[in-house]
Amino acid sequence: MTTYFVAFWNLENLFAPEDFLERVPWLAEKVANDLNGWTPELFERKIEQLVRIIQQMNAGTGPDLLGVCEVENQYVLQTLAERLNTQLPGRHYEVVHADAERDQRGIDTAFLHDIHSFTANLDEFFSHWVMRRTGTRDISQCTFVTAAGNDLVVQANHWPSRSAPTGAGSQYSAGFRATAGETLSYWHERIREEKGAEVALLSMGDFNDDPFDLSLMVHAVALRELGDVERAQSAKLFNLSWSYLSQPAVDHQGNPRNIDGTLYFSGDGNVFDQILVSRGLLTGPNPLKVRPGSARIEAIADMVDHRVSLGPIRFGLPKGKAAENVNPDGFSDHFPVSVLLDEA
């Protein structure tokens, strides 16, 4: 049996330095204030901090496949992959990425995969932009093939944010995420038509909604009950994130507490970073299967903030005032999430 460690991480505004010459003019103008003070030194520090966490995953061997979001371009991804290849000698990561040029901040979803574990079938890679009036977010999909020749269809999601006018609340933007959920569910149906009902599909990402929100449960048809998905004859997904809604941890004084979110706002946790899987990864003849109980929040001790809650220590962006808005000892405003897949 072969085991694969698959993870997802919102890298929080991984932009190239402010003077990056290949940045397209419209984006350079759009992010000029945010990146004012985003020096090559800060960019290098950000990469260093991300590598510090990623290399600790999977008992210090790093992930076999990592989905990411909030990355600007191929340059930042390649820089990250090269540093990981240096720090993890047994790994050789390559990048699968498409520029989401319609996103108003120029941030994308992408994959890093170890070529010893997975081969990317680039003929089955594409990215889709989920439109809204004030911006877009994207879903990228690629088929990865194991050494044994088994297909794993993987999606990296970054759904429209909850940003809204003052007082409007998350319902202001809920329709955009409902559209993303419908898109995901439609893709699931099409994948089943092309590859069969027992296809191994894993959809992960920052959904900007909790697992109990309608965008996941109704529109994406991502359910909590395992049996409902195992028995389903239609396109339904099992949402593994329900299992880590309250994950045991300890605080800085050694007291037992729970990690109850993948990101925190004003001390309250949300589980926006989730992993959804198709029936084929749960039951039936497909040789790839989710290991029961393995989905978890990668709340690696280095990045846990103990001051108010057990949330992640963010790195931030300068926004013209690097000294105030950047914490060089931070990482991201999201924890990574992970799951184990076993191949018979």
Buried (B, 14 or more C-beta within 10 A) or exposed (E): EBEBBBBBBBBBBBBBBBEBEEBEEEBBEBBEEBBBBBBEEBBEBBBEBBBBBBBBBBEEBBBBBBBBBBBBBBBBBBBBBBBBBEBBEEBBBBBBBBBBEEBBBBBBBBBBBBEEBBBBBEEBBEBBBBEBEEBBBBBBBBBBBBEEEBBBBBBBBBBBBBEBEEEEEBEEBBEBBBBBBBBBBEBBEEBBEEBEBBBBBBBBBBBBBBBEBEBBBBBBBBBBEBEEBEEBEEBBBBBBBBBBBEBEBEEEEEEEBEBBBBBBEEEEBBBBBBBBBBBBBBEBEBBBBBEEEBBBBBBBEEBBBBEEBBBBBBBBBBBBEBEEBBEEEBBBBBBBBBBBBBBE
